[in-house]
């Protein structure tokens, strides 16, 4: 029967590994997922304040096989109220996740 391998571990690493790996429950992973989701929503809210999203519109008429028209493209920003809702919602999710952890 082969002997199990032993590894040299620097002193002080075992308690850190125990804290990082062994004491997480399902609730901890749910809170971590909530925190990461809140961070993503917060970042999207901040980006939506500055980024413009392209809008394409096609105007014209079609009669049988003939089609006359023009396609226009312009950039629009999201309404600031929607950006504020995203920012506050993301921050609320992050605070809620940290408060329960």
C-alpha positions as CSV (number, residue, x, y, z in Angstrom):
1,X,0.0,0.0,0.0
2,X,1.5,3.4,-1.0
3,X,2.2,6.0,1.6
4,X,0.2,9.2,1.4
5,X,2.2,12.2,0.3
6,X,3.1,14.9,2.7
7,X,3.8,18.5,1.8
8,X,5.7,21.1,3.6
9,X,3.4,24.0,4.5
10,X,4.8,27.2,5.8
11,X,3.7,28.0,9.4
12,X,0.6,30.1,9.7
13,X,-0.9,28.9,6.4
14,X,-3.2,26.2,7.9
15,X,-5.3,28.6,9.9
16,X,-5.7,30.9,6.9
17,X,-6.7,27.9,4.7
18,X,-9.2,26.8,7.3
19,X,-10.8,30.2,7.4
20,X,-11.0,30.5,3.6
21,X,-12.1,27.0,2.7
22,X,-13.6,25.0,5.5
23,X,-16.0,27.4,7.1
24,X,-18.1,28.4,4.1
25,X,-21.7,27.3,4.1
26,X,-24.3,27.4,1.4
27,X,-25.6,30.7,2.8
28,X,-22.1,32.2,2.6
29,X,-21.9,31.3,-1.1
30,X,-25.4,32.8,-1.6
31,X,-24.3,36.0,0.0
32,X,-21.2,36.1,-2.1
33,X,-23.3,35.6,-5.2
34,X,-25.6,38.4,-4.1
35,X,-22.6,40.7,-3.5
36,X,-21.1,40.0,-6.9
37,X,-24.5,40.5,-8.6
38,X,-24.9,43.8,-6.8
39,X,-21.4,44.8,-7.9
40,X,-22.2,44.1,-11.5
41,X,-25.5,46.1,-11.3
42,X,-23.6,49.0,-9.6
43,X,-21.0,49.0,-12.4
44,X,-23.7,48.9,-15.1
45,X,-25.4,51.8,-13.5
46,X,-22.2,53.9,-13.4
47,X,-21.4,52.9,-17.1
48,X,-25.0,53.9,-18.1
49,X,-24.4,57.4,-16.9
50,X,-21.6,57.9,-19.5
51,X,-22.1,55.4,-22.3
52,X,-24.4,56.1,-25.2
53,X,-26.3,53.2,-26.8
54,X,-26.8,53.1,-30.6
55,X,-30.3,53.3,-32.0
56,X,-31.2,52.5,-35.6
57,X,-34.4,53.5,-37.3
58,X,-35.6,52.7,-40.8
59,X,-37.9,55.1,-42.5
60,X,-39.4,54.5,-45.9
61,X,-42.1,53.0,-48.0
62,X,-42.5,49.7,-49.7
63,X,-44.7,49.2,-52.7
64,X,-44.6,45.7,-54.2
65,X,-41.1,44.8,-55.0
66,X,-39.9,48.4,-54.8
67,X,-38.6,49.8,-51.5
68,X,-37.5,53.4,-50.8
69,X,-36.1,54.3,-47.5
70,X,-33.4,55.6,-45.3
71,X,-31.8,54.2,-42.2
72,X,-30.7,56.6,-39.5
73,X,-28.5,55.9,-36.5
74,X,-28.1,58.0,-33.4
75,X,-26.8,57.4,-29.9
76,X,-28.9,57.8,-26.8
77,X,-28.1,57.7,-23.2
78,X,-30.3,56.0,-20.7
79,X,-32.4,58.3,-18.5
80,X,-30.5,59.4,-15.4
81,X,-33.3,58.1,-13.2
82,X,-32.8,54.6,-14.5
83,X,-29.0,54.9,-13.9
84,X,-29.8,56.0,-10.3
85,X,-32.1,53.1,-9.8
86,X,-29.3,50.7,-11.0
87,X,-26.7,52.3,-8.8
88,X,-28.9,52.3,-5.7
89,X,-30.1,48.8,-6.4
90,X,-26.6,47.5,-6.8
91,X,-25.4,49.2,-3.7
92,X,-28.4,47.9,-1.7
93,X,-27.6,44.3,-2.9
94,X,-24.0,44.7,-1.8
95,X,-25.0,46.2,1.6
96,X,-27.6,43.4,2.1
97,X,-25.1,40.7,1.3
98,X,-22.4,42.1,3.7
99,X,-25.0,42.7,6.5
100,X,-26.1,39.1,6.5
101,X,-22.6,37.6,6.2
